[in-house]
Amino acid sequence: MKNILWVCCFMILLPLVSRAQMKNTVSEVREYKEVDGKIIITCLVNSVEADFVLDLAGQTAILPEYVEKFNIDTTEKAKIPYDCFQYKNIPTFRSVSLNSISFGNNAFANGLGAFVLKDEPYLRELGVAGIVGGAIFQRVVLTIDSQRKKLTMSQPYRPSYMKLTNRANAQLLQGVGMECPITIDGVTFSCMLDTWNKGLVELNATDFARLTGTAGKNVQVYAGYGKTLVMVPAKVVGQCDFVRMAFKDVSIAENKSLIRSVIGTEILKHGLLSVDFLRQTVYFQSFDEVTVKDDVIENYVTVESGKVNEITGVYFRENIHDYLKGTDFTFKGDKPVVIDFWASWCGPCMKMMPFMEQLAAKYKDKVIFLKVNADKEKELCNKFGINALPTFMFLPVGGKPIQEIGAEPGKVEKIIMEQLLK
């Protein structure tokens, strides 16, 4: 009897457990701009803010003039196991290493290899520094909502409004792009998700040759990252199936500039797209299938005098300095502040924590002590060039920030006495 009761309880609780496992711990929503059909996002590269075109089938690449603007060390060897774009014919003349690049707090990379483009006037016309590929999104599920012009980065799962049934297996190619199956008149083709090329589907020469269908009108496609569109042949097919959505009477172009065939930005006009890089899965559903409501992750911050208080980038912007406005540093507080940038894997950071707690108690009501988890607040750290840990930021009232690197208790207290409480 006990066994029967246990089984019944387990079956009742199982759905609740499953739902609990689906709760995200991170849900960051960022708006993007659309220029000439391109997704434009603002990133921080080596603490410098710049706009980039998002191309999920491309690789991170910058215009030549940004090597200097981003203060890139050209003597450092880039960590790229190849010397050109893998899936597109894009002219480059060298590669460099980006010390840090981030989009928001959750899409980031350190020491990311990037190509330097030979010359792409159209990118300058778009007002961007270059191209950002899928490499910085490897730790998150990226959701593109073209109706609201928003990108959502969630962990560890897709947003709650994306249905589990609207999914398909995919393949991550060398940590760069996601290749997905699309069925055309009963024949399956493997195509990369592409947020540069504008067609619903564009096939390379090999795939186009095996495509059935009737000859259609010539269409325009991009050849690389240039502005000029080229006329190419196309075939009209009866039906394209992507995930669980069917498209009728589709014109499919041959794009000889592609190394791999692609699913282009036209797909984004028909629904929401989620890309789970870690699980190599894509989700796609129509806009009207569910009501889109952004997941809210509660993350309140309470600051107490006499303690070292954990804060977020949002708290920093609201109470210390709004670095997103691009203005000179203006400290909002009326008491001096010490901020400890730390990480759990950093031995010196952990050794300093008891000392920082002692200082917080010693200078209670005189100095506010805060700490920032560098693993969680990538945007904040990138903005202020914090690459070594621990780093301490001292903020005198009415003054400019002072940064000190290293675990030296005596030096920390000396700066408090001489710079904050003078």
N, C-alpha and C positions, 0 to 999 in steps of 0.2 A: 504493500500500500504506500509506504514511504517513497519507494522508487517511482511509483506512478505520479505521486504528488510532485516530486522533484522534477520529473520530465515535463509535467504540465506547467510548472512555474518557469522552467527554462524556456519553453516554447512561447509563453506569454512575454517574457522579458527580452527574448532575442531581437524582435524588431526595435525595441527601445535601445538596446546595445548597438545595433547596426546604425541607427540614426545618430547616436552619440559619436560613433566613429567618423561620421561624415561631417562633423562640425569643424570648420576651418579655424585655425589659430591666427591666420593672417588674411586680411582682405584689404588691399590697397587699390583705390580707384583714382585714376589720373585722366584728365582730359587731354585730347590731342587735337592738333590743327589738321585740316585737310587742305592741301594746296595742289591744284591741278590733279586731283584724284590720289595724291600721295599722303600717307600717314606721316605727319611731322611730330616728333617728340623732342622734348628738351632734356638733355643729359648733362651730367657733370663729368668732365674729363680732366683729370689731374687738377681738380678744384676750379676749373674754368667751365662756365656754362655755355652751351652751344646747342643749336638745333640739328637734328639728323632725320633723314628719311628712314623709316622702318621697312626693311626688306627681309622677310623671313627666309627667302631663298638666296639671300646674298651673304656677304661676310663684312665684318666691320672694316671700314675703309674711310680715309680722310683725304681732303684736298691738300695739295702740297703746302700751301701757306699756313695750314694749321699745325704743321710739325713745330714751328716756332711758337705759334699762339698757345699751344698746349704745353709748352716747355718740355718737349719730349727729348730724352737723352738718346741721341742717334747712335751712340756707341754700344748701347745695350741691345743684345740680340733678341729678336722677336721669337716667341714660342709658337711658331707655325710650322708644321711638318711638310709644307708645300710652298711653292713660290708663286702661285697665282690663284685666282678664284677657282673653286672646284666645280661649280655648277653653272657658271655663266662666263661668256667671253668678255671679260672686262680688262682693259689695259692698265697695268700697274708697273711701277718701276722699282719699288722696294717695299720692305715691311719694317714696322717699328713696334715697340712695346709700349702699351698704355699702362702707366703705373696704376691708375684707377679709372674706372668708368662706371657710372650708375644712372639709373632712371628710377627716381623715387628711392625708397628704402630697401626694396626687395629684389630689384633687378640690377645686378652688378657683377663686376669681374675685376680682379686685380692681376696685373701683369698680362693683360690680354693682347695677343698679337693682332696688329691691324695693318692692312695694306695702305700704301700711299698711292693714290690714283694719279695717272699721268696728267690728265686734264679733262675736266668734265664741266664745261660752261653752264650746262643746264642745272647742275646742282647749285652753282653760285646764284643762278637766277631764282631758284627756289629758296634761297637764303639759308642754306644749310652748310654744315661743315663736312658732311659726308654721309655715309651709310652705316646703319646699325643693323646687324643680323640677329639671329636667334640665340647667339652664344650667351648673352647676358641674362636670358630668361630661363636658363637650364634648371634653376632651383624653384621655379614657380609654375603655376598653371596660368597661362596668358589667355585672357578672353577679350575679343575685339567686338565692340558694339558700335557699328557704323551709324546707327540712327542717333544715338546720344553722343557720338564722338568721344567715347570713353574706352580706356584700357583698364582691365582689372587684373591684378596680380594676386593670386590666392595661394595659400599653403594650408594643408598638404593636398587639398582636393579642388575640383572645379567649383565655381559658385553654386549656391543652392538652387538657383533658378534654372540651371542647365540639367536637363533630365538624363538620368543614367542610360536610358534606352537609346538616346540619340548619340551613339558613339560608334567609333570604328577603330580598329587597330591601325597603327602607323609604324613607321621606322625612322629613328633618328639617325641622320647621316653625319658621321664624324663630328657630332656635337654641334652641328651648324644648322641644318634645316630638317623639316619633317616631311617625309614622303608618305603619301596616302593613296589608297586604292580608289579609283573612280571607274565605274562601269559604263561603257559607251556601246549601246546597241548589243548588250550581252557580253561584250569583251572587256576584260579588266585591264586598265593601264595604271602604272605607278607614276604619280605626279607629285612634285613638291608644292607645298603651300608657298605662294609667292605674293608679296604685298607691293610689288612694283608693277609688274605686267598687268594689263587691264582686262584681258579677256576672261571669260568663265573658265575655259580650258585652252591652253596653247601647247601644241605638241612639237617636239623636235623632229628633225627630218626622218629619223628612223621610225618613230611611232606614227608619224603622219602617213608614212608609206603603207603601213598595215591597217590604217583606219578605213573602214567601209563608209559608205554614205554617198550622197550625190554632190556633184560639183556646185559650189556656191559662189557668191560674189566675192571678189577679193576684199580683204579687210586690212586695217592698219594695225601694226604692232610696233613695240619698241625693240630696237636692236641695241642692247646694253643700256647705259645710263644717259644716252643722248636724248635731246628733245625731239629730234626729227623722227616721225613715224614712217615706216616703210610699208608699201603695199605687198601683201603676200596672198597666196592662194588659200582657200578655205573649203571645207566640206560641211554639208548640213547633215546631221544625224537625227534619228528619230527620238532618242532618249539618252540622257546622261543621269546616272544615279550616284549621288554623293551622300554618304552616311545613310539617312533614311528619306532623303528628299530627291524627287525626280524632276528633271528639267526636260521639256519637250522641244523638239525642232531647234536644236542648238547648232550655231555656226562655230566650227572649230578651225582655228588658224594653224598654219605651219609657221613656226618661228625658228629659223635656222641658226639664230644666235644662241639658242638654248642648248646646253649640254644635257639637261634633263627636262622633261616635259613638266608643265606647271598648271596649278589651279590658281587663277589670277584674282584680282580684286573685285571682279564682277560678282563673285560668290558672296562677298560681304554685304552686297545690296539685298540679299535674300534672307539673311538670318544672322544669328549670333554664332561666333566661332570660338571654341576653347581649344587650346593646345596644351596638353599635358606632356611636357618633355620627359619627365622622369619615368612615367608609365608608358610612354610611347603610344598615346591615345589621343584621338581628336573627337570633339563633340560639335555637332552642328544642328541647329533647330531654327525654325522660322521665328520672326519677331513676335508674332501674335500667339505663339503656342502657350506662353505663360506670361504673367506680369513680372517684369524685371524689377527687382528690389535689391539694392546693394546690401550685401551682408555687413552688419555692423559689429565690429569687434570692440567690446568695451575695454577701455584702457585709460582709466582715470588716474591722475597724478595728484597726490597730496604731499605737500612739502612741510616738514616739521623742523623747527629750529632745534639744534642740538643733535641732529641725525644727518647721515649721508643719504640723500633721497634720490632714488632712481627716477630719471626723467626721459621723455621722448623728444623726438624732433619737433613734434607739434607744440609741446610745452615750451621748448627753446624758442620757437618762433613767436609764440604768444606772450612770453614773459621776459625774454632776454633780448633777442634781436631777430627780426624777420629777414632772414638771409635770402628769401625768395624774391624780395622786392629789388634786389640789386643795388641798394643804397649803401653808403658808408656805414660802418658798424656804429650803431647807437644803442647803448645799454639802457634797457627800460627800467631796471630795478632801482630801488632806493637803499639797498644794502649791498655791500661787496659780496661777490660770489666766487667760490672755488668749484670747478667742475673736473671730476676725475673720469677720463676716458679709459675704459678697461675692457677686458675680455676674460672669460672663465679659463681659457687655455693659457693665459699669460701668467707665468709664475711670479714675476716681480709685481704684477698688478695685485695678485692675491695677497702677497706679503705686505703691501702697502695699506690694504683695507682696514686692518685693526688700528693702524696709526691714524688713518683718516677719520675713523670713528672717534678716536680720542681727541683729535683736533676739533671735530664738530661739537663735542661736549665742552671742550675748553673755551671755545669762542662762541658759545651759544648766545643768540640775540645780537651778536656783533657781525658775524659772517654766515652766509648761507652756503651749505655744502651740498653739492649735487654730484651724481655720477651718471655716465652714459655708457650703455653697452655697445661697444663698437661693432659687434657682430649684427646687431639689430638696427642700428641707426647709420646705415651706410651713407645716405645722402648728407647728413649733418657732418660726418667725419670727412667725407670727400670735399665738402664745401670749404672746410677750414684746413685742408691738407694734413689731416691727422692720419699718419701711416705707421707710426711707431707707438708702442704701448709699454708702460702707461704714459699718457700725455695729460698734463694738468693745465687747465685754462683758468687764469685769474682775472676777475673782472672788477676793477675799481669803479666806484660810483663816479660817473661823468668822465671816465677815462677809456682807453682802448685796451683790448684784451692782451694779456701776456701769456705766452705758452712756454711750458717747460717740459722737456722729455726726460723720463728716467725716474727710478725709484730711490730718491734721496730725501728722506724725511726732514733732515736739517734744512735743506734748500727750500722745501715747500713751506715750512713754517717761517723761514726768513723772509720770503716774498710776501707772506701774509702780513707780517709785522711791518715791513719796510714799504710795501706798495699798496696794501689794502687798508691798513689801519694807521697810516702816518698822519 
